Amino acid sequence: MAIVRHDIAEHDVVAVRTQVGDWPAGTKGTAVSIYEDAVLIELSGMPMEELLDNLVVVPADKLEVTWRAADHPSRNVEA
């Protein structure tokens, strides 16, 4: 089992702190899969024809959380 060394969780919205590949600082996306020192993010605002290009693995230390899913429980939960 991997030891996670950051506090990013699945479904958190994150922003890239510095340029990563073709993606400039400030690019936002949603955390899809969490690794020990990296996060697979789905980038926001990509055209449908580039859908597979919007999944990018980014080192966790180059990301900052802008919205935490854990702070916003679903309002669609059945009682």
Sequence and secondary structure as in RCSB ss.txt:
>XXXX:A:sequence
MAIVRHDIAEHDVVAVRTQVGDWPAGTKGTAVSIYEDAVLIELSGMPMEELLDNLVVVPADKLEVTWRAADHPSR
NVEA
>XXXX:A:secstr
     S   TT EEEESS BTTB TT EEEEEEE SSEEEEEETT  GGGGGGGEEEEEGGGEEEEE GGGS  S
    
